[in-house]
Amino acid sequence: MNSKSSDRRSGRFVSPGERLGVIEEFIADAGTYVEDGVIYSKVIGRALLNFLNKRVSVYPLVHGVRVPKTGSMVLGQVSRVQKQNAFVRIHKIGENQLSGFFSGILHVSDVQLRYVDSMFNVCKPVDIIRAKVISEKNGTYHLSTKDRNLGVVYAFCSQCGYMLELRRQRMVCSKCGKIERRKTALDYGKGVIA
């Protein structure tokens, strides 16, 4: 029981992913997320355990640390694609580079207003996409590209890895000639990613 009591101190230093308690005991507040009924820290900071109000939060140590929020425009790299979902590593919020990355998921129903049958026609692994955060659940950011300014901003050939060119609504590899499909942003290939 002693090891548990050291975990119960308010003000202790915590890092992202560190266990803070369970939902039966506390309400998850700022700087935390819940996964499988367990409350974890989302940021580096000090754990604040309020036993009176039954709330747990994390006060960030570094001010200005940015985390995506609902409504944030984010830039990330597609890490994996399945028929219904694409998994994205978020690297930027707006124009601000993040020190690490956050996980995002883009579901086939959140790609565009008209019906999309497969994520394989939307993006491929390694593509860079711009999306909007539409919700956050259990430490994963749910994304949408339902806007002309959102979607793939840089795409790479799935055969040779060369950057694809947008020609009359088709993605063409100028190196090997392969033609692919993507849901591109209006400014495809024009932005700076630095």
C-alpha positions in Angstrom: 0.0 0.0 0.0 3.0 2.3 0.5 3.8 2.5 -3.2 0.2 3.5 -3.8 0.4 6.3 -1.2 3.3 8.0 -3.0 1.2 8.1 -6.1 -1.5 10.0 -4.1 0.5 13.2 -3.5 -0.8 16.4 -5.1 2.0 18.4 -6.7 4.2 15.5 -7.7 6.0 15.7 -11.1 4.3 13.6 -13.9 5.0 13.0 -17.6 2.7 12.2 -20.5 1.1 8.8 -20.2 1.7 8.5 -16.4 -1.2 7.0 -14.5 -3.1 9.4 -12.1 -6.1 7.4 -11.0 -9.3 5.8 -12.1 -12.7 7.2 -13.2 -14.5 5.6 -10.3 -12.4 7.7 -8.0 -11.8 11.0 -9.9 -13.2 13.2 -12.7 -10.5 13.7 -15.3 -9.8 17.5 -15.7 -7.3 19.7 -17.6 -4.1 18.1 -18.8 -5.4 14.5 -18.5 -7.1 11.9 -20.7 -8.9 8.6 -20.0 -8.2 5.2 -21.5 -10.0 2.0 -20.4 -11.2 3.8 -17.2 -7.7 4.9 -16.1 -6.8 8.6 -16.0 -3.4 9.5 -17.5 -1.4 12.7 -17.7 -1.4 14.4 -21.1 1.4 16.9 -20.5 4.6 17.3 -18.4 3.7 19.0 -15.2 2.5 18.7 -11.6 -0.4 16.4 -10.7 -3.2 18.2 -8.8 -5.4 15.8 -6.8 -8.5 17.5 -5.4 -10.0 15.0 -3.0 -12.8 17.3 -2.0 -14.2 17.8 -5.5 -12.9 14.4 -6.7 -11.0 15.9 -9.7 -7.5 15.3 -11.0 -5.7 17.6 -13.3 -2.1 18.3 -14.4 -0.7 21.8 -14.2 1.8 22.2 -17.1 5.4 23.0 -16.1 6.2 24.5 -19.4 3.9 27.3 -20.3 3.1 27.6 -24.0 3.1 23.8 -24.5 0.5 23.4 -27.2 -1.8 20.4 -27.5 -4.4 20.0 -30.2 -7.9 21.1 -29.2 -11.3 20.7 -30.9 -11.2 23.2 -33.8 -7.4 23.2 -34.2 -5.9 23.0 -37.7 -3.2 20.4 -37.6 -0.5 19.1 -39.9 0.7 15.5 -39.7 2.1 12.5 -41.5 -0.1 9.5 -42.3 1.4 6.5 -40.6 -1.0 3.7 -41.5 -4.1 3.3 -43.7 -7.0 0.8 -43.4 -10.2 0.7 -45.5 -12.1 2.8 -43.0 -9.4 4.8 -41.2 -6.1 6.6 -41.6 -3.8 7.0 -38.6 -1.9 10.3 -38.5 1.1 11.6 -36.4 0.3 15.2 -35.7 3.5 17.4 -35.8 2.1 20.9 -36.0 -0.8 22.9 -34.7 -1.4 25.8 -37.1 2.1 27.1 -37.8 3.6 25.9 -34.5 5.9 22.9 -34.5 5.4 20.5 -31.6 8.3 19.0 -29.7 6.8 15.5 -30.0 3.7 14.2 -31.8 0.1 13.4 -31.1 -2.0 10.6 -32.5 -4.9 11.4 -34.8 -7.4 9.3 -36.7 -9.3 10.2 -39.9 -12.4 8.1 -40.5 -13.8 7.6 -44.0 -17.0 9.4 -43.0 -15.0 12.6 -42.1 -13.1 12.9 -45.4 -15.5 15.0 -47.5 -19.2 15.7 -47.9 -19.8 13.2 -50.7 -19.5 9.4 -50.1 -16.0 7.9 -50.0 -15.8 4.1 -50.1 -12.2 3.5 -49.1 -9.4 5.4 -47.3 -7.0 3.9 -49.8 -8.3 6.6 -52.3 -7.8 9.4 -49.8 -4.2 9.1 -48.6 -1.3 6.7 -48.3 1.4 6.2 -45.6 4.0 8.9 -45.6 1.6 11.5 -47.1 1.4 14.9 -45.3 -2.1 16.0 -44.5 -3.8 19.1 -43.1 -6.9 18.4 -41.0 -9.2 19.9 -38.4 -9.6 18.3 -35.0 -13.3 17.6 -34.5 -13.1 15.7 -31.2 -10.8 14.2 -28.7 -11.4 10.9 -27.0 -9.1 8.8 -24.9 -6.0 10.7 -25.9 -6.7 10.3 -29.7 -7.6 13.2 -31.8 -10.4 12.6 -34.4 -9.8 14.5 -37.6 -11.8 15.8 -40.5 -10.8 17.0 -44.0 -14.3 18.1 -45.0 -13.1 21.4 -46.4 -11.4 22.5 -49.7 -8.4 23.8 -47.7 -8.0 20.4 -45.9 -6.6 17.1 -47.1 -3.3 15.9 -48.5 -0.8 18.7 -49.0 2.1 16.5 -50.1 1.7 12.9 -51.5 4.3 10.4 -52.5 4.2 7.6 -55.1 3.4 4.3 -53.5 5.6 2.6 -56.0 8.8 4.6 -56.1 8.4 7.2 -53.3 8.7 10.3 -55.6 6.5 13.3 -54.9 3.2 13.2 -56.9 2.1 16.0 -59.1 -1.5 17.1 -59.3 -2.6 17.2 -62.9 -6.3 17.7 -63.8 -7.7 16.1 -60.6 -5.2 13.1 -60.9 -2.0 12.4 -59.0 0.8 11.5 -61.3 4.3 10.4 -60.6 6.7 12.1 -63.0 9.4 9.5 -62.3 7.6 6.2 -62.9 4.3 7.4 -64.4 2.0 5.7 -61.8 -1.4 7.4 -61.4 -3.0 7.5 -57.9 -5.9 9.0 -56.1 -5.9 11.4 -53.1 -8.2 13.9 -51.4 -6.0 16.9 -51.8 -6.1 20.3 -50.2 -6.7 23.3 -52.4 -3.0 24.4 -52.0 -1.5 21.0 -52.7 2.3 21.1 -53.1 2.5 24.9 -52.5 3.1 25.1 -48.8 6.3 25.1 -46.8 6.6 22.3 -44.2 9.8 23.2 -42.3 
